């Protein structure tokens, strides 16, 4: 079976694409930047564990939270289900489809046949909108071809995978409520909440403090790396093209601020939008410098990347403080 009158949401980032597909089906047509902004998605994390070959540079809040924030801000009904049972997990998904609801699915993209580059990442999202005897039909990001299918076996393996950021076969649906809100009525609340969280990180490797830490830690990475060529190239590419919308999600937040200004006509939003134009370009530079490090192994490019990260940390701190000051 396949849902009737279902249209895939075309997006760059997996969670906003999956959630955008669900919202589109229930009549809420929002842009991806608006979804990211209403989801209070902007953040930063520098994460390194002994078991990881190289550090993770993350530019968004933790998995699941963007969808939760969207639904909270717009007063939508979100139902998330988890289970350790593969049978129950499948039942949860098909029951939603039978109720004419597309289903958000969290899984490990490693097992999806249409992924060319096989990397374990257990916080990937797709929107399931149908199945037949052989395959499950999903919506993935634009870089992955948007409309896709995967075998029942691999779908189950992907959903049940363990590891960092994984969940227990998580699925979710979203419904309108009698008091569903309009985006323009909650934009400022979302910006304020995002700014507060960004400026008050619980640990030093998150937010602007995390960017400052990364500017120092990349030297340890460089000096202990077993494969500078691969590690720095892959990290830079992940920041730009692995579903981040480019510039480690800063392009999405930049465009969210622009759209917010067009809706609300508040000058401080336009000023913040202009600031994020520059900030996004600086993140592009960091990605390029990591690529230069991978190709040359010349520390001068690492020095430039470190200085650029310090600059970004300061600029992001200032603009988020500015937004907070202007929202009462």
C-alpha positions as CSV (number, residue, x, y, z in Angstrom):
1,X,0.0,0.0,0.0
2,X,1.0,3.6,-0.5
3,X,-0.6,6.8,0.9
4,X,-2.8,8.6,-1.5
5,X,-2.2,12.2,-2.4
6,X,1.2,12.1,-0.7
7,X,3.9,14.4,-1.9
8,X,7.5,14.1,-0.7
9,X,9.1,17.2,0.9
10,X,12.3,18.1,-0.8
11,X,15.0,19.0,1.7
12,X,18.7,18.9,2.5
13,X,18.5,17.8,6.1
14,X,17.1,14.5,7.2
15,X,15.0,15.4,10.2
16,X,13.4,18.5,8.6
17,X,12.8,16.5,5.4
18,X,11.0,13.7,7.3
19,X,9.0,16.0,9.5
20,X,8.3,18.4,6.6
21,X,6.9,15.5,4.6
22,X,4.5,14.7,7.5
23,X,3.5,18.3,7.9
24,X,2.9,18.8,4.2
25,X,0.6,15.8,4.2
26,X,-1.6,17.4,6.9
27,X,-1.7,20.8,5.2
28,X,1.2,22.7,6.7
29,X,3.5,23.8,3.9
30,X,6.6,25.3,5.6
31,X,10.0,25.9,4.1
32,X,13.0,23.9,5.4
33,X,14.6,27.0,6.9
34,X,11.4,27.8,8.7
35,X,11.2,24.2,10.0
36,X,14.8,24.4,11.2
37,X,14.2,27.8,12.9
38,X,10.9,26.8,14.6
39,X,12.7,23.7,15.7
40,X,15.3,25.9,17.5
41,X,17.8,23.8,15.6
42,X,21.0,26.0,15.6
43,X,23.8,24.8,17.9
44,X,27.3,23.4,17.8
45,X,28.9,20.4,19.4
46,X,32.5,19.2,19.3
47,X,32.5,15.5,20.2
48,X,35.4,13.2,20.4
49,X,35.5,9.7,21.9
50,X,38.4,7.2,22.0
51,X,36.5,4.9,19.8
52,X,36.0,7.6,17.1
53,X,38.7,7.9,14.4
54,X,38.2,11.7,14.3
55,X,36.2,14.4,16.0
56,X,32.5,15.1,15.1
57,X,31.6,18.7,14.3
58,X,27.8,19.1,14.8
59,X,25.9,22.2,14.0
60,X,22.4,21.4,15.3
61,X,20.7,20.4,18.6
62,X,20.5,16.8,19.5
63,X,18.5,14.2,17.6
64,X,14.7,14.3,17.9
65,X,14.6,17.7,19.5
66,X,13.9,19.7,16.3
67,X,10.7,17.8,15.7
68,X,9.7,18.1,19.3
69,X,10.3,21.9,19.3
70,X,8.4,22.4,16.0
71,X,5.4,20.6,17.4
72,X,5.6,22.4,20.7
73,X,5.8,25.8,19.1
74,X,3.0,25.2,16.6
75,X,0.9,23.4,19.1
76,X,0.8,20.2,17.1
77,X,0.1,16.7,18.4
78,X,3.3,14.6,18.3
79,X,3.2,10.9,19.0
80,X,6.5,9.1,19.3
81,X,6.8,5.4,19.9
82,X,9.7,3.2,20.8
83,X,10.0,-0.5,21.2
84,X,12.7,-3.2,21.4
85,X,10.4,-5.6,19.5
86,X,10.9,-5.7,15.7
87,X,7.3,-7.0,15.3
88,X,5.9,-4.2,17.4
89,X,8.0,-1.6,15.5
90,X,6.5,-2.7,12.2
91,X,3.0,-2.8,13.6
92,X,3.4,0.8,14.9
93,X,4.4,2.0,11.4
94,X,1.8,0.2,9.4
95,X,-1.0,1.1,11.8
96,X,-0.2,4.8,11.2
97,X,-0.2,4.3,7.4
98,X,-3.6,2.5,7.6
99,X,-4.8,5.6,9.4
100,X,-3.5,7.7,6.4
101,X,-0.6,9.1,8.3
102,X,3.0,9.2,7.0
103,X,5.5,8.0,9.6
104,X,8.8,9.5,10.7
105,X,11.4,6.8,11.2
106,X,14.7,7.1,13.0
107,X,17.3,4.6,11.8
108,X,21.0,3.9,10.9
109,X,21.5,4.9,7.3
110,X,24.3,2.3,7.0
111,X,21.8,-0.4,6.1
112,X,19.9,1.5,3.5
113,X,20.7,0.1,0.0
114,X,20.5,3.5,-1.7
115,X,23.2,5.0,0.4
116,X,26.4,4.8,-1.7
117,X,28.8,5.8,1.1
118,X,28.4,3.3,3.9
119,X,28.8,5.0,7.3
120,X,27.1,4.1,10.5
121,X,24.9,7.0,11.7
122,X,22.0,6.0,13.9
123,X,20.3,9.4,14.0
124,X,19.2,9.5,10.4
125,X,15.5,10.1,9.6
126,X,13.2,9.1,6.8
127,X,9.5,9.5,6.2
128,X,7.7,6.2,5.5
129,X,4.7,6.5,3.2
130,X,4.1,3.0,1.9
131,X,5.3,-0.6,1.4
132,X,4.7,-3.7,-0.7
133,X,5.8,-7.3,-0.3
134,X,9.5,-6.5,-1.0
135,X,10.2,-2.9,-0.2
136,X,9.4,0.0,2.1
137,X,8.9,3.4,0.4
138,X,10.5,6.4,2.1
139,X,11.4,10.0,1.6
140,X,15.0,10.9,2.2
141,X,17.0,14.0,1.6
142,X,17.6,15.6,-1.8
143,X,21.3,14.4,-1.8
144,X,19.9,10.8,-1.4
145,X,17.4,11.2,-4.2
146,X,14.4,12.2,-2.2
147,X,12.0,9.3,-3.2
148,X,13.6,6.0,-2.2
149,X,12.9,2.4,-1.3
150,X,14.7,-0.2,0.8
151,X,14.1,-3.9,1.5
152,X,12.0,-5.0,4.5
153,X,15.1,-6.8,5.9
154,X,17.4,-3.7,5.7
155,X,14.7,-1.4,7.0
156,X,14.4,-3.6,10.1
157,X,18.2,-3.7,10.5
158,X,18.5,0.0,10.2
159,X,15.7,0.7,12.7
160,X,17.1,-1.7,15.3
161,X,20.8,-0.7,15.1
162,X,22.5,0.2,18.3
163,X,25.2,2.9,18.8
164,X,25.6,6.6,19.5
165,X,22.4,8.6,19.1
166,X,20.3,5.5,18.3
167,X,16.8,4.9,19.6
168,X,14.7,1.8,20.1
169,X,12.9,1.6,16.7
170,X,11.6,5.1,17.1
171,X,8.7,6.2,14.9
172,X,6.5,9.2,15.1
173,X,3.3,10.8,13.7
174,X,2.0,14.4,13.8
175,X,-1.5,15.7,13.8
176,X,-3.1,19.1,13.7
177,X,-4.9,20.4,16.9
178,X,-7.9,22.8,17.2
179,X,-5.4,25.4,18.4
180,X,-2.6,24.9,15.9
181,X,-0.6,28.1,15.6
182,X,0.7,30.1,12.7
183,X,4.5,30.3,12.2
184,X,4.5,34.1,12.4
185,X,2.9,33.9,15.8
186,X,5.7,31.8,17.3
187,X,8.8,32.8,15.4
188,X,10.1,35.2,18.1
189,X,9.5,32.6,20.9
190,X,11.5,30.0,18.9
191,X,14.4,32.5,18.3
192,X,14.5,33.5,21.9
193,X,14.5,29.9,23.1
194,X,17.3,29.0,20.6
195,X,19.4,32.0,21.7
196,X,19.1,31.2,25.4
197,X,20.1,27.6,24.9
198,X,23.0,28.5,22.5
199,X,24.4,31.1,24.9
200,X,24.1,28.9,28.0
201,X,25.7,25.6,27.0
202,X,25.7,22.9,29.8
203,X,29.2,21.8,28.9
204,X,32.2,23.5,27.3
205,X,32.0,21.6,24.0
206,X,28.6,23.0,23.0
207,X,27.6,26.4,21.6
208,X,30.1,29.2,21.1
209,X,32.2,27.7,23.8
210,X,32.3,24.5,21.8
211,X,33.6,26.3,18.8
212,X,36.3,28.0,20.9
213,X,37.3,24.6,22.2
214,X,37.3,23.1,18.7
215,X,39.7,25.9,17.6
216,X,42.3,24.4,20.0
217,X,41.5,20.7,19.8
218,X,42.0,20.5,16.1
219,X,45.8,20.7,16.8
220,X,45.6,17.6,19.0
221,X,43.6,15.9,16.2
222,X,46.2,16.9,13.6
223,X,49.2,15.7,15.7
224,X,47.6,12.3,16.6
225,X,45.8,11.5,13.4
226,X,46.6,8.3,11.7
227,X,45.2,9.5,8.3
228,X,45.2,13.2,7.9
229,X,44.3,13.0,4.3
230,X,41.1,11.1,4.8
231,X,40.0,12.4,8.2
232,X,40.2,16.1,7.4
233,X,38.6,15.7,4.0
234,X,35.7,13.7,5.3
235,X,35.1,16.1,8.2
236,X,35.1,19.1,5.9
237,X,32.7,17.3,3.5
238,X,30.3,16.3,6.4
239,X,30.1,20.0,7.4
240,X,29.1,21.1,4.0
241,X,27.2,18.4,2.1
242,X,26.0,15.7,4.5
243,X,22.5,17.0,5.0
244,X,23.6,20.2,6.8
245,X,22.2,22.6,4.2
246,X,25.8,23.8,3.8
247,X,27.9,25.8,6.2
248,X,27.1,23.4,9.1
249,X,23.4,24.5,9.1
250,X,24.2,28.2,9.1
251,X,22.7,28.6,5.7
252,X,19.4,27.2,7.0
253,X,19.3,29.6,10.0
254,X,20.4,32.5,7.8
255,X,17.4,31.9,5.5
256,X,15.1,31.3,8.4
257,X,16.0,34.8,9.7
258,X,15.4,36.3,6.2
259,X,12.0,34.6,6.0
260,X,11.1,35.8,9.5
261,X,12.0,39.3,8.6
262,X,9.8,39.2,5.5
263,X,6.9,38.0,7.7
264,X,7.4,40.3,10.7
265,X,9.1,43.3,9.2
266,X,11.3,43.7,12.3
267,X,14.6,45.4,11.5
268,X,16.7,43.5,14.0
269,X,15.8,40.3,12.2
270,X,17.2,41.7,9.0
271,X,20.4,42.7,10.8
272,X,20.8,39.2,12.2
273,X,20.2,37.8,8.8
274,X,23.0,39.9,7.3
275,X,25.3,38.8,10.1
276,X,24.6,35.1,9.4
277,X,25.4,35.7,5.7
278,X,29.0,36.4,6.9
279,X,29.0,33.6,9.5
280,X,27.9,31.1,6.9
281,X,30.7,32.1,4.6
282,X,33.2,31.6,7.4
283,X,32.0,28.1,8.0
284,X,32.5,27.5,4.3
285,X,36.1,28.7,4.7
286,X,36.6,26.2,7.6
287,X,35.4,23.3,5.4
288,X,37.7,24.5,2.6
289,X,40.7,24.8,5.0
290,X,40.1,21.3,6.3
291,X,40.2,20.1,2.7
292,X,43.5,22.0,2.2
293,X,44.9,20.4,5.3
294,X,43.9,17.0,3.9
295,X,45.6,17.6,0.6
296,X,48.8,19.3,1.8
297,X,49.3,18.3,5.5
298,X,50.5,21.9,5.9
299,X,49.9,23.3,9.4
300,X,49.4,26.8,8.0
301,X,45.9,25.8,6.8
302,X,45.2,24.5,10.3
303,X,46.3,27.8,11.8
304,X,43.9,29.6,9.5
305,X,41.1,27.2,10.4
306,X,41.7,27.7,14.1
307,X,41.6,31.5,13.8
308,X,38.5,31.3,11.7
309,X,36.8,29.2,14.3
310,X,37.7,31.7,17.0
311,X,36.2,34.4,14.8
312,X,33.0,32.4,14.3
313,X,32.6,31.8,18.0
314,X,32.7,35.4,18.8
315,X,30.4,36.5,15.9
316,X,27.8,33.8,16.8
317,X,27.9,34.8,20.4
318,X,27.3,38.5,19.6
319,X,24.5,37.9,17.1
320,X,22.6,35.5,19.4
321,X,23.0,38.0,22.3
322,X,21.7,40.7,19.9
323,X,18.6,38.6,19.0
324,X,17.9,37.9,22.7
325,X,18.2,41.6,23.6
326,X,15.7,42.6,21.0
327,X,13.0,40.0,21.9
328,X,11.3,40.9,25.1
